[in-house]
Each structure stands twice: as C-alpha cells, then as structure tokens.
Amino acid sequence: MLFPYKYVPHQLERMQEFIDFIFHKVWCKAPGNGDFRLALFDANAELKEIMETFYYGHTQGGDFFYGHVERIYGLFAALTTPQIDQLKQWHAANNDIENVCANDPALPLARYVDIAQIHQELSEQLAAFFKGLYSQQLLKLSALKQKIGDIDDHYQNFMQKNCVGKCPFCGIADMHGLYHSKREAYDHYLPQSLYPFNSINCKNLVPACHHCNSTYKSSQDPAYTPKDPAQAVVRRKVFFPYAAHRHNIDIKIELKKSDVEHLTPNDMEIEFGPTSLNEELETWKDVYEIDERYKAKCCGESDGK
C-alpha cells in the first residue's frame, strides 16, 4: 500500500455499536435468558426503537435484520459457556483490524470455517447475517438511516480528508472524489465472505479503485498466505489501511535493455523497499499483483513510451 488513509469518524460507526450490543448483551446472554423478545433491547433505547420498527414494519431489509437476530439468539441459547467465551474472543479479535494487520499472535482470528467446527448452523446464520448487513435494502431504510446516517455521506466526508486522487492500493487508478456523482465501492479489507463480526466495521471498509477491489483483490484474504497444496496456510502481515504513520515505500525499476521503445515486462525488474517492511510488501504485491501491473504500466503504449 503506497500510503495510508486518514480515518474519518462518522455517524455510520453507530451500526457497529448496535451489532456489538446485540452480540454481547443479547446473543451471548441467551443461555437461560428465556425466549427472544423486544425487552432484551431495553438497555439500548435507539436500537430497541429500530427493532420495534423492523418488527412491525414488514420491510424486506427490516425482516432480514430482525429475523436473523432472533434466529441466531436461538442458536446461542444452546451453546455452552466455553463455546460462548470462544466466540467472544473471536469477536474481539476480528474487530481489532490494526493488530490483525500486524499479525499479532495474541489475536485468535476466526473465519466462518472456524465457527462451523463449533456449530455448523450457527456459522451459516452468522454468515448470512453479516454478509447482508452491508446491503442497500437495509442501510437505506429510514428507521436505520436516522440513527447511523448515510454511507454516501460517509464517502463524501471521507474524500474531503483523503483527497490525494489516486487509489492507495495501486497508485495507478484515479479515485472518484467530491465532484463525481458516483463513488468508488468500499472494499471489505478482511473479506465479508470469510470473516464474521466486522462487515460493517468502518476500519474494515476502505474505498478502493474498481481494479484493486474487483479485478485483483476480490475476495482474497490478505491476512493469510495463498492456499497452495504444497504449503501450509499461515498468517502474514499486511498494511493497515488507516495506519497513523505514512510508510516511505521505495520502488526501483531496473531495465535489462536500452531500447525503451520496445520494452516488454521481461525486460525489467522491480524492487520494493524498505527491507523493514518486506512482509507487508510481499503481501501487497501478492494480493494486488503489483509487479504485473507496474510492468504493464511501464510498457503500455498509452503511458508515454
């Protein structure tokens, strides 16, 4: 990653606060706590108001949210105390995005496949819920927008503070900014298809150009090495998109021939530094295929050859 984003606080963070309340104060307290009911939300008046609106309103997004919260409550009710303690550890770890990126060995990072080892149906319901939290049919509901704001407004505020104009993941593509009618998509840095609990965590949502988000990274997992049958899958360091300090990335291009008019990717070598960031750089190059893209940029007819 060539440079980090500046994190921009926004009302949208309330959504993660609501999810944290549901997890800790509703789901984790389900064993021995009776049937699912609206009174479970009494300690959070705003969230209770949302749940009441969803219960009585019968919108598609509202039914989705309320129904999954209720179903998951029922599944938590059958868990043992050690199982719930394990889920609490996973919830905390998966939302500590900065230390996940640093590959902190104390963090028990968890994917849906790990939860499936405890309870297959719970894993499936959590996956459906957390993947659906980012849907427009939910986020655009007026009852929810009144509490958490609008994601398009978040993007506008974000781009006011992050106005470099280039995608930080590649440094090649332009980013849609304040004066575009369309916005870039938010990438789930830890993919929502793999990880529970953080699909609406703003520190896991990063605007990225279409090429980085959809073509290259897609649903790749930056926190783990690629799945190679010949190698074990292991954790790795990755750049934290909201790092407090900017990294000074060195890029050295060595040409193997002087005929720059007829360069091909095989005619150059690219080295990245500094060595203190080797692991993060290797992950960045792997996930976003930086070597290929930079060499193609240097050899392209439309790029100044």
N, C-alpha and C positions, 0 to 999 in steps of 0.2 A: 504494500500500500504506500503510495508516494507521499501522502500527507493525511493526517487525521482530520476528522470533522470536529467542529466545536459543538458540544452538546447544548441543545436549546430546550430549557424547561417549557412545559406546555400542559394545559388542562387535560390533554389526552392521557397523561400519566395516571389519572384517576381510574382509568379502566383496569390497569394492573393492580391498583389498590383494591378495587372491587373483587378482582379474581383472588388476590391474596386473602381477603376476608373470607370469601367462600371456601377456599382451601382450608385455612386454619380454623375458622370459627364455626363452619358448617360441616364440611366433609369429615375433617379429622375428629370431630366430636360426635360423629354419627353413631358409633357403637354404644348401645344402651341409652340413646337420646330420643327414642320414640320415632314416630312417623315424620316424614318430611312435611313441613308447614311453614307458612309465612312468618310465624313468630320467631323462627330461627334467625331472622334478619333484624330483630328489634334493635340490636346494638349498632346498626348502621342504617340510619333513617333514610339516607339517599338511596342506598342500594335496595332497601325494602320497598321504597316507592317505585323503583324500576321493576322489581319483581312483581309487585301488585299490578302494575300497568301491563306487563307481559302476560300475567295470568288471566286477566280479564279482557285484554285487548284482542287476542287471537290474530296476531300478525305472524307471518312466516318466520321472520327473524326472532320475534319475541317467543314464539312457541319453541323454536330451536333452543334458545338460551335456557328458558325455564325448564323445558323437558330434560335437557342434558344435566343440568344442575341437580334435578330431582333423581334421575336415574343413577348418577354417579354417587349421590348420597346413599342410595340403597345398597350399592356395591361396597362402599366404605364401611357400612354398618356391619358387614360380615367379616371384616379384617381383624387380625389380632393386633395387640399393642406394638409388638416388634415390627410388624408389617407397616403400620402407620408411622412409626418412628423412621423407618427406612424411606418412606415416601416424603416425610418432612425434610430429611437430609437431601434428597434428590431435588425437591422443590427449591430449597435454598441454593444449592449448587448451580442448578440450571439458570437461575436468575442473577448469579454473580458473573455477569458476562466478562468483565475485565479480567478476573482471575481465571476464568475458563480459558480465555485467550492466552494467558501467561502459562497455561498448563500447570496450575497449582496442584501438586499431588494430593493435597488435603481435600480437594473437592471431588466428591463421588458423582461425577457427571452421569446422567441417566438418559437413555433413549427409550422409545416405546418397547423395543425388544427386551429391555431390562425389566420393565413393569410387567410384561407378559409372563415372565418367569414367576411372578407373584400371583397374577390373576389375569388370564387372557382376556376376559370380557371387560375388565376394568381398563386394560391397555387400549382396547378398541374404542370404548366410550370416551376415554380421555383424548384419544387421537381425533375422533370426530368433533369433539367439543373445541379443542384448542386450534384445530385447523379452521373451524368455522367462525372463530372469534373475529377474524380479520375480514369477514365477508361484508360487502356493502349493504346487503339486505338487513344486517344487524346494525352496523355502525351508522347508517343513515336514519335509523328510527329516531323520531323526535324526542321520545322519552329518554333515550340514551344520550343523544347529542346535547341535550340541555345540561347534562352532568359532565360529559367528557370533552365537549367541543367537537370540532370537525377536523378530519385528517387532512383535508386540503388546506385548511387554515394552518395546521401544524407545518405543512410543507412550505407555505409562504413565509412563515416566521423563521423556519429553518434556513431557507435560502437567503434571507436578509442577513443572517450571520455567517453563512457559508457561501460566499459569492465569488469563489475562485473561477467558476465557469467550466471546469473540467472534472471529469469523473476521477476521484482519488484512487480508484481501484486499478485503473489502467493509465490514466494521464493522457489518453488519446481522444476519447469522445467528448463532445460538448454536453453539458447538462442543461436541461430546461430550467429556467430561472424565474425571476419575479415577473417578467414581461411576456411569458408564454402562457397561453390558455390551457395547455396540457402540462402535466407534471410527470417526472420520472416515477417508476414504480419503486416501492420500498422493498429492499431485499431483506429476508429473514436471514441474518448472518449465520446463526445456528438454525438450520432449516426446520420449518414447522412440520415438515413431513416426517422428521426423525425425532424431534425433541418436544416433550411436553412442558407445560408451565410457563413458557416465555414467548408465546407467539404474539403477544400484544405489549411486551416489554419494550419501551422506547429505545433502550440501549441495545436491543437486538434488531431494531429496524433502522436500516441505512439506505438512503437513496443511492441508486447506482444506475449507470447507463444501461440501456437495453442489452448491449453486447455482453457486459460483465454479468448482469443479473440473469438473463435468459439463455444466452448462447454459450457462455463459458462456465460460470459457476453453477447455474441452475440449482439443482438440489444436492450438489456435492457437500460433503461435511468437512469444513475447514479444520475442525478440531481433531480429526483422525487421519492417518495416512490412508492412501487409496487401498481398496481391497484387492490385494494381489494374492492369488492362490499360493504363491511361493513364499509369502512373507506373512508375519503376524500383523494384525491391525493394531496400531499403537497410537496413543495420544501424541499431539505435537503442538508447538507454539504457533500462534497466528497473530497478526497485527490486530490490536484492539482499535476499532474504528473511531472511538472517542478518547483516544489517549491524550493526556494532559500536555505532553511534550511532543513536538514535531521531530520525527526522525530525519536525519540528513542522509538520504539514500544516494549512493554513488553508482553511476552507470557508466561503464567503459565499453566502447564498441571498437573492436579490432578488425580491420579489413585485411583479407588474405590476398587481395589483388588491387591494383591501382585503377583498373578500368571501372570507375564508378557508374558509368553509363549502362553497364550490363551486369549489375550485381544480382546475385541470387542469394537466398538465405544461407546456402552452404559456403558462401564467400565471406562470412563474418562470424565472429564470436562476441558474445555479450557477457560481461562480468558485472555482478552486482555486489555492493558493499554497503556498510562496513561489515567486517567479519563478526563483530559482536551481535549482529542481527541475522546470522546465517540461517538459523532455523526458521525464523519468521519469513525471511526472504524466499527460502525454498518452498514453504507452504504457499506464499503469494504467487510464486511462479507456477506452481503446480495447479492451483485452483483456477487461476485466471489465464493460464497458458501464455504468460508474459513473453517468454523467449520467442515463440512463434509470431506473436502479434507485433512485437517490436521489430523483428527482422522483416516481416511483411511490410510494415510501415516504411522502413528504410529503402525497401526495394520497389515500392509502388510507384508507378508512372505518374500518378496524380499528386505525389508528395515531394516534388522538387528535384527529381532525378535529372 
